[in-house]
Amino acid sequence: MIEIIKQILSSDLGSSFNNAAILVFRILLAIELFRVHGMKKFRVENGQKEHVPNPLHLPEKLNGLMATFSDTIIPFFIIFGLGTRLAVLPTIGVTAIGYFVVHKNDSLEVRDVPYMYTLSLLLLLALGAGTYSLDYYLLTLINN
């Protein structure tokens, strides 16, 4: 079990420049995700909260909870680099469903947003958070 946790947390991109670049990338990505999509979950426009599409026909509360969690809580895990590889999975699910299901018949200009979020989150899934993260700090604690 410890080896699996080490694999999930492990992420050294080879140089301090690369690790700093992924730090900046994940912070800017997470801030944008929270600012644009997460804050919509709290706003009320014309007396109504944001309508969250439910293409999988999940129970409405579960669907809303997943979307809210993915856009409001997960960005903070990404910023701090805490459980990054696992943390991005729900948001990848939400953005990929947005691309492949919700916006499948929309123009490329509309589909572009969930596409870019999905690709960016897949990059974090593949590379991890880098050495400037809580993941790396936890890994050093486990190794000592």
C-alpha positions, 0 to 999 in steps of 0.5 A, a space after each residue: 500500500 505504501 508503494 502505491 501511495 509513493 507512486 501517486 505522490 511521486 513527481 519530480 520533473 527533472 529540473 527546478 525550472 520544470 518543477 516551477 513551471 508546473 507549479 505556476 501552471 497548476 496555480 493559474 489553472 486552478 485559480 481560473 477553474 475556481 474563479 470562472 466555474 466555481 464562483 458560478 455555483 455561489 452566484 444567483 442571477 435573475 433569482 436563480 442559481 446556476 443550472 448544472 446539466 445532468 446528462 448522466 441522469 444522476 440524482 440531482 443532489 449528487 450531480 450538483 454536489 459533484 459539479 460543485 466539489 469539482 469546481 470549488 474544492 478541487 482547485 485548492 487541492 491543485 494549488 497546494 499540490 495535495 493528492 494532485 493525481 487523485 484530486 484531478 479525477 473528478 474534475 476530469 470526469 466533469 469536464 470530459 462529460 461537458 465536452 463529449 456529452 453536454 456540448 457534443 453538438 455545439 460549435 468548436 468555440 463552445 466545446 473548446 473550454 471543456 476540451 482545454 480543461 480536460 487536456 490540462 487536467 490530464 497533463 497534471 494527472 500524468 506529470 503530478 504536481 512536481 517538487 513544489 507541492 505538498 505531495 512531494 513534502 508528504 513523499 519525503 516524510 514517508 521516505 524518511 
